[in-house]
Amino acid sequence: MPDLRDSWWIDTVEVPTRVVLAPMAGVSVQAFRRQGRRYGAGLVCSEMVSCAGIEHGNERTLGYLRVAADEHPLAIQLFGSDPRAMANAARMVEAVGADIVDLNFGCPVKKVTRTGAGAHLLEEPDLACRLVESVANAVEIPVTVKLRRGVRNGSRACLELGPRLVEAGAAALTLHPRSAEQMYTGVADHSLTAELVELVDVPVVASGDVTSRARAQSVLATTGAAAVMVGRGAQGNPWALREILEGDVSEPSREEVVAELVLFVREVVRELGERRATGFLKKFYGWYLGRGRFPKPFKQEILLLGSTEEVVQRLLAAAPGAIELVERLEAELPSGDEVTLELPVSIYGGG
Ligand SMILES: Cc1cc2nc3c(=O)[nH]c(=O)nc-3n(C[C@H](O)[C@H](O)[C@H](O)COP(=O)(O)O)c2cc1C
C-alpha cells in the first residue's frame, strides 16, 4: 500500500501527497485551501463554480477564480450542463492558472440538479460524456470528474458511467459513494470505490467519511484508490490533515487554535470583504472553537460580536500566547503582493 506522503500523478500534474482537500461550497475559499496545503494536502479544490455565472460575467462567480501563488496544485471545480458553456468556463479556469479543471457530477442540491447539472448527470450518461469531451478538447490541463454513486439509494450508476467518462477524456475520478438521495446520511460505501478502481486505468480518489489516519489507510488499502479526500473532517480542523499524514494525534493547544483562526479570519476578510466575511465566518467559529476546545459561552460571545476585528481582539485576549504564533505564521506566508490575483482585473471587473 502506498504511503500517504507519497506523491502521485494526475496525467501531467504531480500531486505531492495522497490526501486531497475536498471541494465544499461555502467553505473552500482561498484561505481554507492555502491552509490545507500548509497542513499537507497534496491537492486542494475550489468549491463548485457555475459555468452560467462565468458566462454571464457574474462578479461574485468570477471572484471564485482567484488563484494564490501558494495553492498549487489546485483544481477549480465547475458545474453546468451545457457542453459549450462548460468548455468556455474551462478555458477561463485554465487562463487563471488552475492546474486541473474538475467537473461536478455529484451535487445533490435541487437548485443545481433541476438545471440538469450536478448529480442529475449521473442519470444522463451521454450528456455527461459530451461535457467531459467538450472540456477535454478545450483545455490542455487535465480534466477530472467528481461523482456520487448514483441518484437513487443503492444505485451503482457510477460503475457504468466511470469508465465512459475516462474514455471521454477524464484523467482521474473522485467517487463519493453515497447516493444523491442520501445527501450526507448513512455511510460512504467504499466497496464501490474498490469496484470502480478495478474498472478504470486512471487514478481514483476516495471521498467520504475519511477523518483519521486509520480510516485513510484502511480506505487506501481496501480500495486501491490513489488518494483519499477529506472534507468535513477538516472543517475548522486542519490538524486532522496532520494526523492523517503524520500520525500526530496531539490536540492543538488553545494558542494554536486561536492563531489559525485569527489568520483565517484576516485572510477571509481580505478575500471577501468585511461584509460578506462576517456572515461567512460564523460557522467557522463553531468549528474551530468547538470540539471541546473552548467553553460554549465563549463561542456564543464570539458569535455576538459585530465586527471581525472585535472577534480577533477577543480571541487574542483569550489566548495571548497566540499573538506570537500569528506573527510567525504571517511571516512565513507569501506577502499580500506575492499572492497575486492572477485573474486579469479587466475580467474580474475591479477589486
Ligand atoms: C458543506 C459541504 C459542501 C460541499 N460542496 C461540494 C462542492 O461544491 N463540490 C463537490 O464536489 N462536493 C461538495 N461536497 C462534498 C464533499 O466534497 C465530499 O465529497 C463529502 O462531504 C464527503 O466527504 P467527507 O465525509 O470527508 O465530508 C460538499 C460537502 C459539504 C459538507
The ligand as an ORCA input file, in Angstrom:
! r2SCAN-3c Opt
* xyz 0 1
  C     -20.766     21.895      3.174
  C     -20.399     20.981      2.035
  C     -20.281     21.493      0.764
  C     -19.925     20.672     -0.307
  N     -19.745     21.215     -1.550
  C     -19.270     20.430     -2.553
  C     -18.936     21.009     -3.814
  O     -19.036     22.227     -4.045
  N     -18.483     20.175     -4.779
  C     -18.331     18.813     -4.572
  O     -17.907     18.101     -5.487
  N     -18.614     18.269     -3.383
  C     -19.062     19.034     -2.373
  N     -19.287     18.473     -1.150
  C     -18.989     17.039     -0.928
  C     -17.575     16.836     -0.400
  O     -16.617     17.232     -1.346
  C     -17.330     15.364     -0.015
  O     -17.407     14.554     -1.158
  C     -18.322     14.863      1.032
  O     -18.507     15.817      2.057
  C     -17.881     13.532      1.650
  O     -16.627     13.670      2.269
  P     -16.432     13.894      3.881
  O     -17.155     12.751      4.559
  O     -14.953     13.847      4.038
  O     -17.055     15.200      4.218
  C     -19.688     19.276     -0.086
  C     -19.817     18.770      1.211
  C     -20.162     19.590      2.272
  C     -20.255     19.006      3.647
*
